[in-house]
Amino acid sequence: MASLRAGSLAKLGECHPDLVLVVREMVAELTRAPGPLVHDVSVLCGHRGQVEQDWAYKQGNSKLPWPKSKHNSFPSRAVDLAPYPLDWSDLAAFGELRARMQRAADVVGVKVRFISWDWPHTELA
C-alpha cells in the first residue's frame, strides 16, 4: 500500500497547496491501484533554499541558479518525486509516476508540467 513516510510528508509540507493536493490524489490512486512498476513513492524535494539550490546547480541537477527555480519559492511551486524504493536507472517507473501525476492533476483540476530531462520534477504550470 502506498503511503508517504515522515520525511516525505515534511518535504511535501514545503510545497504549494495545489501540489500537495495533486501528490495526495496520486498517492490515493496508487493505493487503490498499484502500477506494474510503481507501488510507492518518495518526495525527494520541495522547497530549496539558496545553499541547496546553488549546490544543485553546481552539480548539474538544476539548470537554474538561485532564485530562479520553482523550488526556490515558499511554498515551493515544484516537487521532486521518485518511485520507492529509488532506482535512478528505472526510467520506465519514473515515466509511470509522471503519468500518474498528470492523471491526479487532471482529477483535482491543477495544471502541472514536466521537464523532459528532469524525471523526478513536477511543477505548477
C-alpha positions in Angstrom: 0.0 0.0 0.0 1.3 3.4 -1.0 1.9 5.9 1.8 4.1 8.9 2.4 6.7 8.4 5.2 7.5 11.2 7.7 10.4 12.6 5.6 8.3 12.8 2.5 5.4 14.4 4.4 7.8 17.1 5.8 9.1 17.9 2.3 5.6 17.9 0.8 4.6 20.3 3.5 7.0 22.9 2.0 5.0 22.8 -1.3 2.2 24.9 -2.7 -1.2 23.6 -1.6 -2.1 22.8 -5.2 0.9 20.5 -5.5 0.1 18.9 -2.1 -3.4 18.2 -3.5 -2.0 16.6 -6.7 0.5 14.4 -4.8 -2.1 13.3 -2.2 -4.5 12.3 -5.0 -1.7 10.4 -6.8 -0.8 8.5 -3.7 -4.5 7.7 -3.0 -4.9 6.4 -6.6 -1.7 4.4 -6.2 -3.1 2.9 -3.0 -6.3 1.9 -4.9 -4.4 0.6 -7.9 -0.7 0.0 -7.7 1.1 0.1 -11.1 3.1 -2.5 -12.7 6.3 -0.6 -11.9 5.3 1.8 -9.1 3.9 0.7 -5.8 5.0 3.5 -3.6 6.6 7.0 -3.8 9.0 9.3 -2.0 9.1 13.1 -2.0 12.7 13.9 -2.7 12.5 17.7 -2.6 10.0 20.5 -2.1 11.5 23.9 -1.2 15.2 24.6 -1.8 17.0 27.4 0.0 19.9 29.2 -1.6 22.6 26.8 -0.4 20.7 23.8 -1.6 19.9 25.5 -5.0 23.5 26.6 -5.5 24.6 23.0 -4.8 22.0 21.5 -7.2 23.0 24.0 -9.9 26.8 23.3 -9.5 26.1 19.5 -9.6 24.1 19.8 -12.8 20.9 18.7 -11.1 19.3 22.0 -11.8 19.7 24.3 -14.8 18.6 27.3 -12.9 20.6 29.3 -10.3 19.1 30.7 -7.2 16.4 32.1 -7.0 15.1 31.2 -10.5 13.9 27.6 -9.8 10.3 27.0 -8.9 11.8 25.1 -5.9 13.0 28.4 -4.5 9.7 30.0 -3.7 8.0 29.3 -0.5 5.8 27.4 -0.6 7.6 25.6 -3.4 5.9 25.6 -6.8 7.8 22.4 -7.7 8.1 19.0 -6.2 10.6 16.1 -7.0 9.1 12.6 -6.6 10.6 9.2 -7.1 9.3 5.6 -7.1 10.1 3.9 -3.8 12.5 2.2 -3.5 14.6 4.5 -5.6 16.3 3.2 -8.7 17.6 6.1 -10.8 18.1 3.8 -13.8 14.4 2.7 -13.9 13.1 5.4 -16.3 10.0 3.3 -17.1 9.0 3.6 -13.4 9.6 7.4 -13.5 7.5 7.5 -16.7 4.7 5.7 -14.9 4.9 8.1 -12.0 4.7 11.1 -14.3 1.6 9.6 -16.0 0.0 9.1 -12.5 0.9 12.7 -11.5 -0.7 14.0 -14.7 -3.9 12.0 -14.1 -4.0 13.1 -10.5 -3.6 16.8 -11.6 -6.4 16.3 -14.1 -8.7 14.8 -11.4 -8.2 17.7 -9.0 -8.1 20.4 -11.7 -4.5 21.6 -11.3 -2.3 22.4 -14.3 1.2 20.9 -14.0 4.1 20.4 -16.3 7.2 18.3 -16.5 10.8 19.0 -17.7 11.9 16.4 -20.2 15.4 15.7 -18.7 14.4 16.0 -15.0 12.4 12.8 -14.4 11.5 13.5 -10.7 10.4 17.1 -11.3 6.7 18.3 -11.4 5.9 21.9 -11.3 2.8 24.1 -11.4 2.1 25.4 -14.9 
